[in-house]
Amino acid sequence: MEKRVLGIILTLLGVIGLIYAGFSFMNGGAETRNIKAIIFFGILGAVFFFSGISLIKNTKDKPT
């Protein structure tokens, strides 16, 4: 059960990171700092999202 909760938390953090990257992309200028932030949050959000989804999918429920 703990792995599933960790997967949910990672998935939510990934979604938040991807939303922030998209928001920065839509509202930001062409500054180098903004581009680095978009890349950083986009990659980090994708990693968190897909690792959370795989944790949720691969964790088996055991009766306790």
C-alpha positions as CSV (number, residue, x, y, z in Angstrom):
1,M,0.0,0.0,0.0
2,E,2.9,2.4,0.7
3,K,4.3,2.0,-2.8
4,R,0.9,2.9,-4.2
5,V,0.7,6.0,-2.1
6,L,4.2,7.0,-3.2
7,G,3.2,6.4,-6.8
8,I,0.2,8.7,-6.4
9,I,2.4,11.4,-4.8
10,L,5.0,11.1,-7.6
11,T,2.2,11.3,-10.2
12,L,0.8,14.4,-8.7
13,L,4.2,16.1,-8.5
14,G,4.8,15.2,-12.1
15,V,1.5,16.7,-13.2
16,I,2.3,19.9,-11.3
17,G,5.7,20.1,-12.9
18,L,4.3,19.6,-16.4
19,I,1.6,22.2,-15.8
20,Y,4.2,24.7,-14.5
21,A,6.4,24.0,-17.6
22,G,3.5,24.5,-19.9
23,F,2.4,27.7,-18.1
24,S,6.0,29.1,-18.3
25,F,6.1,28.2,-22.0
26,M,2.9,30.0,-22.8
27,N,3.6,33.1,-20.7
28,G,7.4,33.4,-20.8
29,G,9.7,35.3,-23.1
30,A,12.7,34.1,-25.0
31,E,15.1,34.6,-22.1
32,T,17.8,32.0,-21.4
33,R,16.6,31.6,-17.8
34,N,13.0,30.9,-18.9
35,I,14.1,28.3,-21.4
36,K,16.2,26.5,-18.8
37,A,13.3,26.5,-16.3
38,I,10.9,25.1,-19.0
39,I,13.4,22.3,-19.8
40,F,14.1,21.6,-16.2
41,F,10.5,21.4,-15.0
42,G,9.4,19.6,-18.1
43,I,11.9,16.8,-17.8
44,L,11.5,16.5,-14.0
45,G,7.8,16.5,-14.3
46,A,7.9,13.8,-17.0
47,V,10.2,11.6,-14.9
48,F,8.0,12.0,-11.8
49,F,4.8,11.4,-13.7
50,F,5.9,8.2,-15.5
51,S,7.7,6.7,-12.5
52,G,4.5,7.3,-10.4
53,I,2.3,5.8,-13.0
54,S,4.6,2.7,-13.3
55,L,4.6,2.3,-9.5
56,I,0.8,2.4,-9.4
57,K,0.5,0.0,-12.2
58,N,3.1,-2.6,-11.0
59,T,2.1,-2.7,-7.3
60,K,-0.1,-5.6,-6.4
61,D,-2.7,-5.2,-3.7
62,K,-2.3,-7.7,-0.9
63,P,-5.0,-8.3,1.7
64,T,-3.8,-7.4,5.2
